[in-house]
């Protein structure tokens, strides 16, 4: 799958998850939504389990990882509040949109 195609699909997936989470009040339900949609860790996991696409070794993905070299920004499952989870998802969506603009 081409970079542009996978980014488009991931943005769509994360946006749908974000919308759903914003309407949920029960914290456990939020984690269930993240997990059910494979958006609880990073975009590599989301791409692998949702679209059977391997992103772990892609330069454009690794370039954006945190100091530990694991994720883009804080990982949703590591967040302590709904607000933090939303920030994590929004960060990923915005970063993917930014990268998508550079695709041909």
Buried (B, 14 or more C-beta within 10 A) or exposed (E): BEBEEBBBBBBEBBBEBBEBBEEBEEEEEBBEBBEEBBBBBBBBBBBBEBBEBEBEEBEEBEEBBEEEEEBBBBBBBEBEEBEEBBBBBBBBBEBBEEBBEEEE
